[in-house]
């Protein structure tokens, strides 16, 4: 990173996930290796071979909004508003002292309001299509979490929503980082949200043979394990309040971490399968380190995409070996999806939050449920126990359908 580019720091983090309903509890549970995967409660799974998911637990949108307001938003938007509110409050920003046109939003979602789409379509089939809710479209479109967050926070600058499947929120944070770094904004609320533990989503991913059909939740999401057989659907959100360094210092903000590098690439290979040799993901990691101006040896921890699918984990392992060379054997490369499941478009943001926390505490969260070593996945995945790390830099990877690859590099402060 050249000296004329502005520094970008993190001053607030908010989130909801299967392992906690705020950033602090998410991190405490991640360190302990808490499993957030359990039997699906949001619909009857009697006719489904898939029985487990990573659901957000005890979520009450009326802690932030009225019951009437909650009914006007799909679950993914409710999640985003809650996480953004948490991050904003932690940041200590005062909008009476800010130029709202210098404050923006980039909150992604891979799928958006699928719960609303399913519910309204079922209603239409039963009662007629003229009975569809007038809120159907605004509730279901993918950008609405970003739009409603801007309204809630009073941010009047750039407001956008990146959709790159499972890389969405890593791209959102990365693009927001560059947007501030290059002088277009001073503050950005960035992250991703997803809530599609629904009959149609589960059936769709199951028909692709992408989901785990395990009958034991402790062996359902098992990244890097030789017996891995698919991912577990998760839901949740994370929003990071990104801020230009001097702007944050001037108002006395507590700085939680720094974003220093972002890389993105495309496999240009297949609709769903990653490149077997991991070359696309490796290029992405190399670009992120180049953007940060660091060498591979300076990175001590990677929060892997680590979905628990046979192709992903093998390809990502090869990518790490390619990008880091001999240093790959010195890295801790764990997958927190072993605890949360795969949050699709929100996964990168939740994992960014956990990576920043890992740097702060110098602890790599574990890959839980790991039992059977796979020679094709020969990285140190911190099996079942958190590991101490000693590093100033950590990386978070996200790889999405369509060949989308995105990596972020964070620095300890």
N, C-alpha and C positions, 0 to 999 in steps of 0.2 A: 504494500500500500504506500503510495508516494506521499510525501509530506504535505502537498497542497490539498489533499483530500481530507474532508472533515471527519473527525472521529464520531462513532455512533455507539452509544451506551444504552443499557437497559435499566430503566428506573422503576418499572412495575411489572408484575407478572400475575395473571389470574388464570384459573382453570378449573375444569370439572372433568373427572375421569373415573374409570372403574375402581381406582385406588385412592380417591379422595376428591373433595369438593372445593378445594382451594389449593394454591400452590404449595403451601407449607405442609399440609397433610399428604398431598401427592408425593412430595419428596421424602417425607418420613416413612411412608409406606413402601416407597420404591427401595429405599436403603434396607429396609427389613425384609424385602422379598415377598411382600404381601400379594397374594393371588387375588385379582379382581374378577376372575372368570368364574361364572356359576351358571346354574340352569336359567334359561330364558324365561322371563316373567311377562314380557310385553305382548306376547301372543301365545296361543295354544300350539305347542309343537308336536301334538299327537301324531300328525301326519308327516312329520319331517324327520329325516335321519340326523339332522343337526340339532343338538339339544342345548349347547352352551354358547354363551356370549359374554362380552365384557360390558355390562350395563352400568350406567351412572346410577348410584343408589341414593335414595332419600332426597331427590331433587325437588325443590318447591319453588317454582318461579314467582310465587306471590311474596317471597322474601324481597323481591326487587320491584315487582309491578303488581297492579291490581289483578284480580281474577278476570275481569273483562279484557284487560290488555293482554293477559296471557293467552286468552282464547283467540286473539288476533294474530298470533305468531306460531309458526311451526316450532317443533322442539329444538331444531338446530339453531334457530334464531334466538330462542329463549336462552339456550346455552351461551351463545355469543355475547348477549347483553349482560349476563351474569359475570362472565369472565372479564369482559372489558371494564365493567364497573369495579371489579376487584383490582385490576391492574391500574386503573386510573386513580383509585383511592390510595393504593400503595405508592404510586409515583409522587403524590402530593401536588400535582399540577392544579393551578387555579386559573380557570378560563377567563376570569375577569382581568388577569394580567397577561394573557396570551393573545396573539393575533390568530383568530380561528382559521384564517386562510393559510397559515403556515402549519396547521395541524391536520393530518390526514388519516385515512383508514385503508388497510389492505387485509381483509379477512376473507379467507377462501373457504370453499366447501367443494367436495368432490361430487356430491349428488344433490344436496339441498333438501327441499321439503318432501321427500318421498312418502313420509307418513301421511301428509295432507293429500298428495296425489292418490294414494291408495284409498284413503277414506272417502274422498269426494267421488272417485270413480265408482266405488261400491254403492254410494248413495244414488248416483245417477242411474245405475243399472236397476236399482230397486224402485226408485221414485220418479225417474225421468230426468233428462239432462237439463231441463229448465229449473231444476231444484238445486243446481250447483251453487255453492256459496260465492257471493261477490268478492270474497277475500281469497278465493282459491288461487288465482294467479299470483298476487303479491305474497301470499304465504308460501308458495311452493318454489318460486324462482330463486336460483342459487345465490344471487347477489344481495338478497334481502338482509342477511345477517350483517353485511358490511354497511348497507344503507341505514338500517335501524341503529347500528352502533354509532354512526356519525350523528344521527339525530340525538341519541341519548347523551353523547359526550359534548355535542356542540362543535364538532370538528368540521370545518367548511372547506378544507383543502381537498386534494385528490382523494377520491373514495372509489376503490375498485375491488374486484373479486377475481382471483386467479383460479382457473380450473384446469389442473393437470393431474387428475386422478389422485393417486396416493402421494404424489410429490407436491400437491397444491399448497399446503401451508408452509412448507420449506421455501418454495418459490415466493410466497407472499412475504415472508420475513426477509428473504434475500433482496427482493425488489424494493421493499420499504427501506432496507438498509442502504442500498445504493441511492435511493431517492433523497434521503437525508444527506448522505455522504457527498453527493454532487450538488447540494445546495438548494434543492427544490422545496424542502420542508424542514422544520425544526423538530417536529414530533410526529410519530406515526404509531397508531394502534395496529399491530400486525399479528396475524395468526391464522387459525382455521378452526372450523366447527363441523361436526357431523353427527347425525342421529338417524340412522337407517337400520336399526334392528327391527325389521319389519318382515312380514311373510314374503313379500315379493323380492326384497333384497337378499334374504337368506336363500330363497329358492334359486334366484339368479346366479349367485356365486356358487351355490352347491351344484347346479347343473353344469358349471364349468369345471367341476371337480377341484375347486380352489379351497373349500372349507374343510376343516377337520371334522370327522364324524366320531371322535373319541367318546367313549362312555365314562371316562374319568376326567374331571376338570383339571387335575394336576398333570395330565398327559395330553391335553388338548392343544395348547399353544407351546410348542417345544422347539424354538429356533435352534439351529445348528446341531440338534440331536439327530442321530442316524435314523430314528424311527419317525421323524416329522412327516406329517401327511396332509398339511394344509393349514391355513390360518384360521383364527377365531375372530369373528366380527366383534368390534368394539364400538363405543360411541364416546363422545366427549368434545372438549374444546380447550384451547389455550390461547391467550392473547398476551403479547409482550408489548410494553410501552417503550418504544425506541425513541431516543432523543439525542440531538447533537450534543457532544460532550461539553462545550463551553456554555451552552444554554442550560444544561443540567447543573453544572458547577455554579453558575451565576445565581441560581435560585436555591442552592444548598441541598440539592436532591441527593439521596443515598443511591449510589451506583451499585447495581447487582452484578453486572458483567458487561463485556464489550463484544459487539459483533465486528469481526475484522475481515472475514472472507466469505465469499459466496461464489459457487460455481454451478453451472447448469449445462447439460448436454442431452442429446437424444440418441438412443440406440439406432433409430431408423431401420428397424429389423423386423418386428412382429407386433401384432395387435396386443398380445398379452404377455408373451414370453420374453424374458430378458436375453441379451446376448450371453451365450454359454461361457465365453471366456471373460466376461465382466469388463470388456474394454471400454464400453460406454460409461459405466459407472466409475471406472478408474480415471478416465479423462476428466470427469466431473470433479472428483476429489482433487486431482492435480490442479485444476483451474481454481478451485476454492483456496488451496494453499498458496497458489501464485497470487491470487487477489489479496490474500492476507500478508504476503511478503515473507512467508516462513518456509522452512524446510520440513520434510517429513519427520525428521528426528525430533522436531519441537512439539509434535502432537503426542499426547500421552494417553488419550482416551477417545474412542469412537462409540457413539450411540448408533448402532447399526440399524438399517432398515429391518433386517432380521425377521421376516414374516413367519417363518416356519413352513414355507413351501419348499419342496425339494430343489427346484431350479433357482429360486431367489437366493437362498443361503449359500449354495455352492458357487453361484456366479459372483455374489458379493464378496465371498472369501477370496476368490481369484482376483477380484478388483482391488481389494486391500493389498494383496501381495504385489500386484503390479504397481500400484500407486506409491507404496511405502517401501518396497524392496526388502532389504534385510531387517529394517526397523519393524516390519509387520509382526515379527516374533516378540517384540518388546511391548507391543500395544495391548491394552485391554479393550476388547470389542464386544460389548454386551448388547442384548436386545431386551428393552423394557416391554416389548410386545408380549413377552412371556408372561407378564403380569396383567397388562391392560387389554390384550388382544390388539387387533389391527383397527385403528380408528380412521382408516381411509384418508380422506382429505384433511382430517385434524391430526393425523399421527405425527407429522413433522413438527407441528407447533408444540404438542405435548412433549415430544422428545427433546425439542429445543429447551423448553422449560426445565426438564430434568437434567439436561446437559449443563446448563448454566449453574444449576444447583450442585451438580457433581463437581464442577470446578471450584465453586465456593467452599465446599466442605472437603475437597480433595478425596472424594470417595466415588468409585465407580459402582453403580447399582448392578445387581446380579442378573444373570439369565436363569430364571427359576425353572424347575421341572426337568432340568438336564440330567440324563442318565447314561445314554449310550453314545460314545464318541464316534464321530464320523471323520475318517481321514480326509474327506473332501472339504471339511470345515475345521481346519486345524489351528484356528486362532484362539487366543485366551478369551473366552466369553464370560469370565467370572461366574463359573457354574455354581448356582444355588447360594452363593455367599458374596456380599459386597466386598470390594477390594480397595485398599488404600492406593492412591495414585499420587504422584508428585510431578505436576505439570502445569504450565501456564496456558496451554492450548488444548481444546477438545473439538471434535467434529461431530456433526449429526448428519446422517444420510437418509434420503428418501428416494425411492425408485417406484415409478408408477406405470400402470398400463398405458400403452401407446409409446413406450420407450423413454418416458420422461425421467431424467435423473437430476437431482438437486442435492447440493451439499453446503452446509454452513460451518464456518469456523468461529469459535468463541474464544475470548481471552479472559483469563482471571484478572480481577482488579484488586 
